[in-house]
């Protein structure tokens, strides 16, 4: 098991609020992977992919533990954050171009791929399938489409009920377009500056159910699929009450219909 007591090299007084939030989130996931024994002494030689790494907090936390990490992020506006960890702390992880990964016919087979709050933003599901094909193990977190806690609100744009839809069909795209434009041009939208700003920046996300994710994993050869949303909220500051609440429900009900986040670890056979 990778030591949780190891003092990481990060100086918090030098970090912006954004980088600090990214690092704290990364340390949370690193500690969860340690708690679940997904990371252990046997993974010291693993090739790990942090796909959709954002500002690079998880990449930095894993690299500081001596693990071999590749970081991939498509949004060029946040790549400066990933490079910050390399320049400031001399961490040896590799920052790989997104399009090189997607277009190269020869891609490294990763021992573990991590996707945190990424799956819902992938417009072309074939991108996810490519990641599945090139990884022996997957750890992912994504909002739960049919969660009781997410039903009355959109977790990204605060649009009621819209989070229950998906932009993968023409009908739903039309419904989403109609709701957004109605609110945008109605008196409600015009009088509420905050709502109007969010609508101007609106990009609907693909929220999935646990069944849909399990189906995709199984279709790409993953046979061992474990749900860890309960353990995730046990460690998450400010949301630990969700862990307490989950103890009063059957685990299957909690994972599929209640938990705001789907947290899954999956392996291919003989790994």
Protein Blocks (a to p, Z undefined) as FASTA:
>chain_A
ZZfkbccfbdfklpcfklmmmmmmmmmmmmmmmmnomacfklmmpccddehklnolmmmm
mmmnopacddddfblklmmmmmmmmmmnopabdcddfklmmmpmbdcddfbdcdehklmm
mmblmlmmmmmmmccbdcdddddfklfklmmpcfklopghklmpcckbfklmmmmmmmmm
mmmmmmklmmmmmlmmmmmmgccdddddfklmmmmmmmnopabdcdfklmmmmmmghilm
mmmmmmmpcfklmmmmmmmbdcdddddehZZ
